[in-house]
Amino acid sequence: MKRALSPAETPQVGRSLPRLESWLKVTGRAEYVHNLRLPGMLYGRIFRSSVAHGRIRRLDVSAAQAVGGVHRVVSAADLKGIVPDPYYGPAFHDQPVLAVDKVRYVGEPVAVVLAADPHVAEEAAHLIVAEYEELPAVYDELEAMTSKAIVHDALKPAGTFPDLKHLKGRTGTNVALDFHLRRGDAAQALAAADRVFEHRFRTQQVMHTPLEPLVSVAESTDSSLTIHTASQSPSFVRIEVARLLGWPENRIRVRVPFLGGGFGAKLYIKLEALVAVLSLLTRRAVKISLTMEEQFFTITKHASSFRIKSGVTRDGRICARECEVWWNGGAYADIGPRVTQKSGFTAAGPYDIEHVAIDSYALYTNLPPAGALRGFGIPQLVWAYECHTDMMARELGIDPIEFRRRNLLRDGRPQATGTLMRDAAIEKVLDRLAVLLEWNRPFDRGTGVVRRGRGIAIGFKACVSPTTSLAAVNVNGDGSCIVYCSTVDMGQGSDTAMAQIAGEVLHLPAETVRVVHSDTDVTPYDMATLGSRSLFHMGNAVKLAAEDALKKLNQLKSELQMPPDAAIPEIFKKKYGMQAGNVVGTGSFIPSYAPPDYATGLTSDATPFWMVGGSGVEIEVDTETGRVRVARLVNVADVGTPINPKIVETQLSGAAIMQLGFTLFEKMLFDEHGQLRNASLAEYKIPGFLDMPEEIINEAVSAEQRSGPFGAKGVGETGTFGVSPAIANAIHDAVGVRLTVLPLNPESIFMELQKAK
């Protein structure tokens, strides 16, 4: 009979362990900043610009200041003594804490009313009067390339991140960054190709809509400042606020509890600089909680335009590709230049193409700022190149899966940047999608007004690099373990994954490992929780820290002449004569990176790992209404070795459902003056239960990321890649119309059906 494994012998990696924090959440005990109340706390309500571009000629706050209970009304002029240069940003220092002299989009913060009662502050904010000298505005990313309306007269590069050190910005233009990649001779290869295909695609501006809106609280003394915030990047917040104030970092503490979703909305500075200066100005704790409507004016996803041109040989191989991508960054750059560069170099897709030319532009416009949103620009690109791939395959008379398989980029071959593809199971993902969709079997095409179709799409992403993660693992005298890391758990299950990694190394059940939430006075530096980097980067750091702790424990055993299988508590008792002491292991992880050549965009080391994902759908289209019903959604990904298979499944499902909303109906609607017309969940529709596919299948292929912790890599964004083009390809398969602009709502489908008659 086989002996049962003890808890210490049970592998922790590969367990579908329920998320360790789940009981705190379902019992209402989980800590969120929204629930925080501090003695004497003031609440802030923001007065926002009503014009898209204009100089502030007059700001009258007298009526607001006269409201009973109002503590103070603050504008940019009041902040000069605290922050002489009140501009921040991860790429450019271009965004003011409060608007200085001019506004650049409708909804920009201009003033703040502070009161002990949030309802009083809100009432008073409505009484502020501003007069503007309106300036010409630009809203479209293509128009921004040549527009005489210039959003920023000058740009000051932040110099924060190594991959953006070359940023300069073009004076007198709206170009924040232009990235160019040249491999081979695309123009000559296109001229020699047997067939050439060219198409244009567009994506719309959408919202992150985390159900916990942005919220920050600051409390200050003469010598210190503590910020409690819903942030994905506490280490960056501390660095940037310290820079703004001219303080050393050790005078600033940033605490982050649980987040109720983030998806990129809560990265870098959002409200933190504002509450910090308000607290220092008033010597009181200050809290600002945005409404759902206000989130629409704070950060969005880049709208984009994409021109793609491909040359194909007689045997169905893509020999050349030209790509031009224009990203609508809104009024402030945020991290848009990094999206433009990091995602831009993958615009040619997961295909082995010898000759590639890519131009990727980050543009300023007079719309709300755009930044990171689950996928970091990749879903916009996959939408275009996978629709383009299907269009070519069908015109060439080649099965869409066979056409992809014929052109796939395989391990050991160079990607467009020249970086060799490693540990990317692209072919496995494609093959598994074909199996799960039963692609080669006869398919019911529907009858009458309801027609049925199938579609497929694959995509890949390079993880952001270079980035740094540090961790500490503390083994206590009783054998329990605490992990200190600044990765933020916002629902993705990172606390559980880090506990499993530490438990695997130390031979402890993950349930006995506690993960301390981000607190810059306690937890070591981490660049940010973004881009599906945490499991790989912080996972490696935690693994190294746990190995360091284990090494120290083994050294103690050796010094004390104890047997190799001695339990951890016995080591401490023998060392100290009682239950006492700690062993602390530390680990830091930063992968190798080679910056791209500025002229060619080429580099031998663009990314530490590649993410690969694909989606397949079966849909029904009502030809009388244009309505699409997704009957079946299949998501397949390469996540390396899953640390927690169940969490991987839910990550894939959540990402795909989010992208489903961006595909079928979500869109921010602006009028000709830059005013947003649907800034509420009553009018901006996110997916509900009735929008869910009848069947969703989520699967990870068998793979290994050799450089990852126990063979693992990130998954959070992977399910977003292929959803939009898969649905568009299925619509074409069902009713023969091709849509090239998102969203694929009933109106757009119906209009195309009418044109096709």
C-alpha positions, 0 to 999 in steps of 0.5 A: 500500500502506498504511503500517504504524503505528509503535509511537508511532503505534499507539493504546493506548486500545482495545487488548486488551492482556494485563494487564501484571502477568500474567507476575509472577503466573503465575511466582509473582513477584508481591508479596503481603503474605501472603508478607512476613517481617520480622526479629523479627516476631510473629504475632497470633492473635485471641480472639473473642467467643462472645456476640452482645451482652454486657458483658465481666465477666472476661477471664482470659489467664493460661493463654495467657500461660503457654504457652511461646513466647508473647510477650504477650497484649493486650486493650483495657486494654493499649492506653490509653497508645497510643490513648486513644480507640480507635474508628475507622470511615469513617462513625462512630467506633464500632468499637474496635480491641479490644472495650472493656467490651462485645461487639456480635456473635459473633466480635468481636475481644476479645484478641490473642496474640502469638508468634514462631510462629503455631501457638503463638499460635493454641494459646494463643488457645484458652486465653483465658477470657471471661465476659459479662453477656449483653444482649438482641440483635437480628438482623433489620433490620426488628426493629431499627427498633423493638427495645428491644435497642440496639446503640450507646448513643451515636454519634460521626460521623466527619466524614471524607467530604463526603457524610456530613457531616450524619450524626448517628445517632439516640440510643436507636435502631438507626438509623445513617442514614435517607435520604429522597427526595421528588419530586412527590407519590407518595401522590396519584399512587398514589391516582389510578393505574389499577392499583397493585402492591405487593411485598416482597423480601429479600436475605440476608447473604453474604461477599466471599470473596476468595481472599487473606484479610485480612492486615496487617503493621506495623513501627515505630520511635519516630518512624515506622510502616510498614503493609504491608497488603492494602487497597483504600484506603491513603490512608484507612488513613494518615489514620485511623491518624494520627488514632487515634495523634495523629500527623502523616501523614508519620510513617505509611507505608502500602504495598500490593502486589498483592491477591488479590481485594477486592470491597470487603472490604479497604476502610477499616480492617480489621486495620491499626489493630490491627497498628499499635498492637500493633507500637507496644506491643511495638516489634516487627513484627507480622503478622495473617493471617486464616483464611478462617473469620475473614473471615466475622466481619470484613465482609459484605454487607448483608442487606436488606428492600425494600417497593416500590409502583407506580402504573401508567396505562392505557397501561402507564406507571409514574406513581408509586413508593414504596420503603422499604429497610432495610439490615442493617448489623451491629454497626458502621456501616463504610460502610453509611450511604453505601450507604444514601444513595448506593444508596438514591436509585436504588431507583426504578430506571432508569425515568422516574417523575414521582412518587417517594418513597424511604425508606432506613434503615441499621440496627445489629444484632448480626451481623458488620459489613456494608459495601461489596461489589461493587455497593455496594447496587445488586444488592439494589435491582435484585433487587427493582425488576426482579422487581417490574417483571416481575410488573407487566408479566405481570399487565398482559399486556405483554411484559416488554421492551416494558414496560421500554422504555415506561418507560425513563429517557432522556438529558436526563430527570431521575432521581428525585433531579432530576439529569439523566441523561447518557451512560447508554445504558439503551435500547441495553443493553435492545435488545441484550439482546433481540437476543442472547436472540432474545427475539421468536423461539419458545422451547423450553419443555421437556418432562416434569419439566424446564421451560425459561424466560427472564428479563431485567433491567436496572439502573443505579448512580450512582458515588460522589461527591464523591471525589478522585484525584491522579496523577503521570507521570514521563518519564525521560531514555531516554523510558520512563515511570512512573505514580504513582497509589494505585489498587490493582490487585486483579485488575481490570487497573487497572495496565494501563488506567492504562498505556494511558491514559498511553501514549495521551497520550505516544504510547508503547506501554503495555508501556513504561509502569510503574505504581508500586503504592500507597505513601503515601510515594511515590504521591499521594492517592486516596480508594479503589479502590471502586465502579468509580470508578478508571477514571473518576477516576484515569483522568482524573487520569493523563490530566491528569498525562500531558498536563501532562508532554507540555506540558512536553516540548513546551515544551522542544522549543520552547525548544531549537528542536527539530522537533515530531517529535523523540524524547523521548531526543533532547530530554533529550540536547540539554537536558542534554548526556547521558541525564539529567533527568526531566519530571514531570507532575501531575494531580488530578481531582475531579468536581462535586457538589451535596449532596442537600437533607436534607429532600427528597433532591433534588440537581442533581448527584448523580453524575459518571457512571451505570453501566448493565448488564443480564442475560438468562438461559435456564434449566432447572428440574427440577420434581422437585428444584427445581434450576436450571441456567443454560444461557445467561447474557448480560451487556450493559453501557454502559462508555463507550469501553472502554480494554481490551475484553478486560478489560471482557469478563472484568470483566463475566463475573467480576461476573456469576459472583459474583452467580450465587453470591449468587443461587442458593446463597450465604447466611450461616446464623445460629442464634437466638443470632447464631452463624454455622453455616457459616463455611467454604468447605466449608459456604458454597458459592461457584460452582465449575466445575460451576455455570457456565452452558454459555454466557456472552456479555459485551458492551459497547454502543457508547457514550461517557462524554463526561466520562471519560478517552477516553470511558471509565467503570467496569465492575467492578460492572456485571455484578452488577446484573441476574443475580438478578432475571433468574434469578427472572424466568426461573424464573417464566417456566418454572414459574409460581412467584415467589420474593421471597427470595434465595437461589433454592436448590432447597429454596425453589423446590421448596417454592413448586412444592408450594404451587402444586399 
